Amino acid sequence: PVGAINDSASKLYPFKYKTANQPLATGLNMMIAIDTNVYFATGDANAATKQGLVNMGYANTQPYAFVTTDEFQLITHEVMTASQAASCAECHPNASAAQMKLVTEIGYGLKGAQSVICSQCHNAKKPSSYDRMHSRHVDNVKADCSWCHKFSRPERGLTMPK
């Protein structure tokens, strides 16, 4: 997760931070892929490590040590296809959503008060749902993100409304 809101090459991906104690083949300076069948059947990390070495083509006598690792792990299992995915608002209904703080941490907030932003083009009125409002402005009007936000997406071919 090293992208930025103003970086047109950046994309949103679901990930989680993970830390673990994992076996490292000390003589090879290589992580060992434990045999999860052995581990889940027995709970024995050493037996799973030795079988993992065999699975990788090494002798089960290869010396190893457990080391602490950390990573940003891409969440790809049990993720629905785009056509079956939940809408953004189902997981991220507002700036205080627990899953992702799109507004406060990533920068997708409005560049000003909603009443001021909307009055650029409209009389004062209560906006419809976020999904409908955003779709209408981006998909139909082709309004550039900078009309409402502090960033632009020129790669999308959007324009400033007239």
C-alpha positions in Angstrom: 0.0 0.0 0.0 2.3 2.7 -1.3 0.0 4.5 -3.7 -1.4 7.9 -3.4 -4.8 9.5 -4.2 -3.2 11.8 -6.9 -1.2 8.9 -8.5 -3.1 7.8 -11.5 -1.4 4.4 -11.5 -2.6 3.7 -7.9 -5.5 1.3 -7.4 -7.5 0.2 -4.4 -6.9 -3.3 -3.3 -8.1 -5.1 -0.2 -5.3 -6.1 2.1 -4.6 -6.8 5.7 -1.5 -6.4 7.8 -0.1 -9.8 9.0 2.6 -10.7 11.4 3.6 -14.3 12.0 6.3 -16.7 13.3 7.5 -18.6 10.3 10.3 -21.1 9.6 13.4 -20.0 7.8 15.9 -22.5 6.4 18.9 -20.9 8.0 21.5 -22.5 5.6 19.5 -21.5 2.5 18.3 -18.2 3.8 14.8 -19.2 2.5 11.4 -19.2 4.0 9.9 -22.7 4.4 6.3 -23.3 3.2 5.0 -25.5 6.0 2.8 -28.4 5.1 -0.6 -27.1 6.2 -2.2 -30.6 6.1 0.3 -31.8 8.7 -0.1 -28.6 10.8 -3.9 -28.6 10.8 -4.1 -32.3 11.5 -1.5 -32.4 14.3 -0.8 -28.8 15.4 2.9 -29.7 15.3 4.7 -26.8 13.7 8.0 -28.7 13.6 6.5 -31.7 11.8 4.8 -29.4 9.4 8.1 -27.6 8.8 10.0 -30.8 8.2 7.4 -32.0 5.7 7.4 -28.6 4.1 11.1 -28.9 3.5 10.5 -32.3 1.8 7.7 -30.8 -0.3 10.1 -28.1 -1.4 12.7 -30.7 -2.5 15.1 -30.4 0.5 16.1 -32.9 3.2 14.0 -32.7 6.4 17.2 -32.4 8.3 17.9 -28.9 6.9 18.5 -26.6 9.8 15.8 -23.9 10.4 14.7 -21.4 12.9 11.4 -19.6 13.5 11.5 -15.8 12.7 9.0 -13.1 13.0 7.7 -11.8 9.6 5.3 -9.1 8.7 3.6 -8.2 5.4 0.7 -6.5 3.8 -1.2 -9.5 2.6 -3.5 -9.2 -0.4 -7.0 -10.5 0.4 -7.9 -12.6 -2.6 -9.7 -15.6 -1.2 -13.5 -15.6 -1.0 -13.6 -12.3 -2.9 -16.7 -12.1 -5.2 -16.4 -11.2 -8.9 -17.1 -7.6 -9.8 -20.6 -8.4 -11.0 -21.4 -10.0 -7.6 -19.4 -7.7 -5.3 -21.0 -5.6 -2.6 -21.5 -1.9 -3.4 -18.9 0.5 -1.9 -21.5 1.8 0.5 -22.2 -1.6 1.9 -18.8 -1.8 3.4 -17.9 1.9 3.6 -21.1 3.7 4.4 -19.4 6.9 5.7 -16.2 8.4 6.9 -16.3 6.5 10.2 -16.7 3.0 8.6 -14.5 0.5 10.4 -13.3 -1.3 7.2 -11.7 1.7 5.5 -11.8 5.4 6.2 -12.0 6.6 2.7 -12.6 10.2 3.6 -10.2 10.7 6.6 -7.3 8.4 5.8 -7.2 8.0 2.0 -8.4 11.5 1.0 -11.7 10.9 -0.8 -13.5 13.6 1.2 -15.2 16.6 -0.4 -13.1 19.7 -0.9 -15.6 21.8 0.9 -19.0 21.6 2.6 -21.5 19.5 0.8 -23.9 22.5 0.5 -21.2 24.6 -1.2 -20.0 21.8 -3.5 -23.6 21.0 -4.7 -24.5 24.7 -5.1 -21.9 25.0 -7.8 -24.4 23.5 -10.2 -27.7 22.9 -8.3 -30.1 24.8 -6.1 -30.0 23.8 -2.5 -31.5 20.3 -2.3 -31.0 17.1 -0.3 -28.7 14.8 -2.4 -29.8 11.3 -3.2 -27.8 8.3 -2.1 -24.1 8.5 -2.6 -24.1 5.7 -5.2 -26.8 7.3 -7.3 -25.3 10.8 -6.9 -21.8 9.7 -7.8 -22.9 7.6 -10.7 -25.0 10.4 -12.1 -22.1 12.9 -12.0 -19.3 10.6 -13.1 -21.1 8.2 -15.5 -23.7 10.5 -17.0 -22.2 14.0 -16.8 -18.6 12.8 -17.0 -17.6 15.4 -14.3 -14.0 15.3 -13.2 -13.4 14.3 -9.6 -11.8 17.7 -8.9 -15.2 19.4 -9.3 -16.0 18.0 -5.8 -12.7 16.6 -4.4 -9.1 17.7 -3.9 -7.9 15.3 -6.7 -8.4 14.6 -10.3 -8.5 11.5 -12.5 -7.3 12.6 -15.9 -6.8 9.0 -17.0 -10.6 8.5 -16.9 -11.2 11.2 -19.6 -13.6 13.2 -17.4 -14.1 16.9 -17.9 -15.0 19.9 -15.8 -18.8 20.6 -16.1 -19.8 23.8 -18.0 
